[in-house]
Amino acid sequence: MELRPVGRVAKVEGGRSEIEVLQEYAEGLFGIEKCDSLLILFFFDRSDRVDLKVHPRGDPRNPLVGVFASRSPNRPNHIGATVVRLVGVMNNILTVEGLDAWEGTPVLDIKPGIVGWNSAGPCHRLPDGKE
């Protein structure tokens, strides 16, 4: 399997980030300005280990959980995902709010987002009959 970045996090300032989409993929942004939110998939390129059990947010006061029940970057495939609010589009640059990635982080994919679908909170189950 081979993954190639479609861009990178170019700037992080306060709660806003800029994602620079590579020119070869810029045409894929057509119509994205109509989206309120986006799902950003990225690669935790600075993570060099796998922890199968973690304390959420790295805080030992939080109960230990399996890595798949957390948002830890120390996971088998080092893939992160965040739903962000789209603030603006200028050529191949997306300005977003809420991205939890560092400057230089490779962006693997961008999709229309569903607010509330990718909550940063602890795992929870929907009431019976809800999907």
C-alpha positions as semicolon CSV with decimal commas, in nm:
position;residue;x (nm);y (nm);z (nm)
1;M;0,000;0,000;0,000
2;E;0,129;0,343;-0,087
3;L;-0,012;0,674;0,033
4;R;0,094;1,008;-0,110
5;P;0,021;1,339;0,061
6;V;-0,214;1,576;-0,119
7;G;-0,073;1,871;0,074
8;R;0,064;1,983;0,407
9;V;-0,026;2,199;0,703
10;A;0,152;2,520;0,600
11;K;0,073;2,744;0,896
12;V;-0,076;2,716;1,244
13;E;-0,161;3,034;1,430
14;G;-0,399;3,044;1,722
15;G;-0,700;2,828;1,641
16;R;-0,654;2,868;1,264
17;S;-0,447;2,664;1,025
18;E;-0,363;2,686;0,657
19;I;-0,351;2,373;0,447
20;E;-0,152;2,404;0,126
21;V;-0,281;2,157;-0,132
22;L;-0,017;2,047;-0,384
23;Q;-0,066;2,211;-0,725
24;E;-0,118;1,874;-0,892
25;Y;-0,431;1,826;-0,675
26;A;-0,555;2,188;-0,669
27;E;-0,828;2,118;-0,928
28;G;-0,978;1,877;-0,673
29;L;-1,072;2,178;-0,457
30;F;-1,337;2,287;-0,711
31;G;-1,660;2,358;-0,519
32;I;-1,506;2,308;-0,175
33;E;-1,598;2,665;-0,074
34;K;-1,960;2,544;-0,046
35;C;-1,863;2,318;0,247
36;D;-1,902;2,443;0,603
37;S;-1,681;2,171;0,746
38;L;-1,416;1,932;0,620
39;L;-1,273;1,601;0,736
40;I;-0,894;1,627;0,719
41;L;-0,693;1,303;0,719
42;F;-0,326;1,347;0,799
43;F;-0,013;1,151;0,886
44;F;0,139;1,174;1,235
45;D;0,488;1,197;1,084
46;R;0,651;1,289;1,416
47;S;0,518;0,984;1,597
48;D;0,777;0,710;1,615
49;R;0,615;0,453;1,841
50;V;0,300;0,247;1,886
51;D;0,126;0,235;2,223
52;L;-0,165;-0,010;2,232
53;K;-0,289;0,134;2,563
54;V;-0,284;0,506;2,638
55;H;-0,413;0,769;2,877
56;P;-0,631;1,002;2,662
57;R;-0,462;1,335;2,593
58;G;-0,147;1,187;2,752
59;D;-0,287;1,269;3,096
60;P;-0,234;0,989;3,352
61;R;-0,540;1,116;3,543
62;N;-0,750;0,986;3,252
63;P;-0,828;0,613;3,268
64;L;-0,617;0,385;3,049
65;V;-0,787;0,284;2,720
66;G;-0,688;0,100;2,404
67;V;-0,537;0,314;2,129
68;F;-0,844;0,253;1,908
69;A;-1,060;0,413;2,180
70;S;-0,845;0,728;2,173
71;R;-0,709;0,999;1,945
72;S;-0,346;0,922;2,030
73;P;-0,090;0,977;1,752
74;N;0,101;0,667;1,870
75;R;-0,105;0,419;1,670
76;P;-0,018;0,139;1,427
77;N;-0,066;0,346;1,109
78;H;-0,013;0,697;1,252
79;I;-0,319;0,838;1,072
80;G;-0,507;1,131;1,225
81;A;-0,850;1,270;1,140
82;T;-1,017;1,595;1,241
83;V;-1,340;1,765;1,137
84;V;-1,261;2,135;1,089
85;R;-1,457;2,447;1,002
86;L;-1,368;2,588;0,660
87;V;-1,297;2,960;0,696
88;G;-1,168;3,043;0,349
89;V;-1,021;2,926;0,020
90;M;-0,754;3,114;-0,178
91;N;-0,625;2,923;-0,480
92;N;-0,471;2,604;-0,332
93;I;-0,475;2,725;0,031
94;L;-0,753;2,629;0,272
95;T;-0,791;2,827;0,595
96;V;-0,955;2,614;0,863
97;E;-1,034;2,623;1,234
98;G;-0,997;2,332;1,473
99;L;-0,720;2,128;1,309
100;D;-0,511;1,937;1,564
101;A;-0,198;1,898;1,352
102;W;0,140;2,075;1,350
103;E;0,296;2,287;1,079
104;G;0,454;2,064;0,817
105;T;0,220;1,771;0,884
106;P;0,142;1,579;0,561
107;V;-0,227;1,590;0,463
108;L;-0,346;1,261;0,313
109;D;-0,702;1,348;0,211
110;I;-0,975;1,611;0,241
111;K;-1,346;1,527;0,243
112;P;-1,667;1,715;0,320
113;G;-1,716;1,692;0,696
114;I;-2,010;1,619;0,919
115;V;-1,996;1,832;1,233
116;G;-2,036;1,619;1,544
117;W;-1,937;1,299;1,364
118;N;-1,574;1,315;1,470
119;S;-1,599;1,441;1,826
120;A;-1,274;1,486;2,016
121;G;-1,443;1,361;2,333
122;P;-1,437;1,016;2,487
123;C;-1,602;0,717;2,324
124;H;-1,978;0,704;2,360
125;R;-2,261;0,497;2,224
126;L;-2,567;0,632;2,052
127;P;-2,906;0,550;2,205
128;D;-3,068;0,226;2,085
129;G;-3,214;0,259;1,739
130;K;-2,986;0,547;1,639
131;E;-2,707;0,513;1,383
